[in-house]
Amino acid sequence: MDSCVSDIIVEFLGVAFHNILYYASVYPRSIFETRKKYSVVVYRSVHPEVNEYIDLCLKSAAECLKSGQLKRVEFVITTNEYESLMKFVFDLDNNDFFDETCDAYLVQAEQSMRAFCLNLTTLCDKFKSLPEDRSFIILLYTNESAAVAMATNPDLEEFPMIEINQIVEFEKILPIRRFGLRNMSVDIYVEIR
């Protein structure tokens, strides 16, 4: 995969994760600072341990993206016992047939990323039904060879991949956004219990 595309996707996922944490009130709003991205105000955690976990997940996602082996990323809001309550799904699909002249300057992609950030504010009523004590996990869907390659990567050895076989059924699916980014399409939706 084009390293420019993978960098943009990883950067977008980072913005998305921090903003989901902010709007879902997983942590007190006092641990967030405001920034400007995609021409809108976004939020970023200043808590070192939260940022370290997110950064390590994004680093792992970047490795899988560069090898073309990342299919889905899930940001799951959980109870403190890690029971899934709501998940934001980012499905990634390679598009072999794309027009290089279409959105050559990535204007439409940036508008879609901005729209996602703005859409989070409309989901605030969905977050109100969540229990007060909540946490989150980030899941990467890849294949076995990518997991093995990452396990042998010295840059990622402090953050091992763990296989999860648990499938949780959700009652509602809310589509949020679909956009293209060169030869990659990104589908974003929320599943709610």
N, C-alpha and C positions, 0 to 999 in steps of 0.2 A: 504494500500500500504506500501511496505517496506520503512522505513524512510530514508534509505541510497539512494534509487532510487529517492525519492522526493527531497532530499537535492541536489543531483547531477543535477536534472532537474531545480530546482530553481536557482542554481548557474549558470548553462548554460544560462538560460533565462536572468539573470542579465548581464552576459558578452555580450550576443546577443543585449540586449537593448542599452547598452552604446555604443557598436560598431556601431549599426545602427544610433544612434544619431550623432556619429562622422562622418561616411561616408556620411550621408545624409545632413550634415552641417546644422542641425536644430539649433545648437548653434555655436558660434565661436570656432574654434579648440583650442584656447588658454585656454578654461576651461576644457581641457582633459589632463590627464597624461597617460603615457605609463606604461604598466605592462606586465608581461609574464604569459600566461595561455595556456594550451594545447600545449606547446612548440612553441608558436608564440607570437608576440607582439600584444597586444590588448589595447584598450583605455577605460578609465573610467573617467567620469565626476568628477570634484571637486566642482561643484556648489551645495551648501547645499540643496536648495529647489528642484532642479532636482533630486538629490540623495534621498531625503526624499520621494518624490512621487514614484520613482521607487521602493525603499525599501518597502514602504507600499503596493504597488501592489504585490510585490514578497511575502510578508508576507501573504497576502490574498490568493495568488496562492498556497502557501505551505499548508495552512489550508485546502483548497479544495483538493489538491493532496493527503494529508494524509488520507482523508476520501474517496478517490477514486471518487470524484465528479467534477473533472475538466476535461473538454472535449477538450477545445481549448483556446488558448491565442492569441490575436491579438495585434500587435504593429502597430498602425495606424499613419502615417504621414499625417497631416492635414494642412489646411490653418489656419490663426490666428482666423478665425470664426468657426473652427472645422469642415470644410467640408473635407471629406476624399479624399486624393490624391493617396495614396499608402499604402498597408498594408502587413506586414509580418505575416503569419499565422503559428502557431505552433499547429498542431493537435495531441492530445494525445490519445492513444488507449491502453486499457488493453489487454494483450495477455494471455489468460488462459492456453494456451498450449505452454510452452517455455521449452527449454532445459537448465537446470542449468549449464551444463558444457560448453555450447557455450558462448564464450567471458566471461569466469568466472572472469578474471582480468580486464574487461572493456577496453581492449586495442582498440578494434574496435570502441566502443562508443566514446572514447577520440579522435580517428582519425577522426571520423565523425564530432565531435564538432570543431576540428581544421579546417577541410575542410570547415565548415560553415563560420568560421571567415575569412578564406582566400577567400571564394567566394564573400564576401561582397565587396572586392576591385574590383571585375569584374563588379559589378552593378553600379559603379560610373557614367557611362554614363546615366543610368536611372534616377539618382538623379539630373542631370543637367537640366532636363525639369521641375523640381519643381519650384514653385514661390519662390521668395526670402524670404518673410515672411511666415514662417511655424512653426508649433508646432507639438505636438504628444499627443496621448492618448493610454492607455493600456486597453484592454477589456478582461474580463475573462468570459468564457462560462461555466456555471454550472447549477445546478437545484435550484428550489425554496427552498428546505430544507437546502441546503448549504448556501444560502443567508441569511436565517433566523438564522441559527446557527452562522454565522459570525456577524450578527447584534447584537446578544446577547453576543458575546465574548468581554470582557472588553479590551483586547489587541488591538482590531480592531475598537473600537467605535469611534475613531477620524477619521476614514476613512470609511464612510458608502458605501455600495454597492448601485448602482443606476441601475435600469432596463432600458435597451435601446431597443426599438422596431424597430429602423430604420435599414433597410437593403439597402446597397448601392451596385449597380451592377458595376463590374469592367470589362474592355475590355480584358485585358491580364492576363494570369496566367503563372508564371515562376516557375517551380519546382526547388527546391534548394537541398534538402537532405532528405533522409529517413534513420533512424537508429533505432536499438533496444537497449534497456537498461533494461536488465533482463526481467521482464514481461510487459514492456511498449514499445510501438513503438511511434516514434516521426516523423511526416511528416512536413516538412517545405517548404513553397512556398510563392511567392510574388504575390500579385494582384495589377495591375497598371491600372489606369483610362486612 
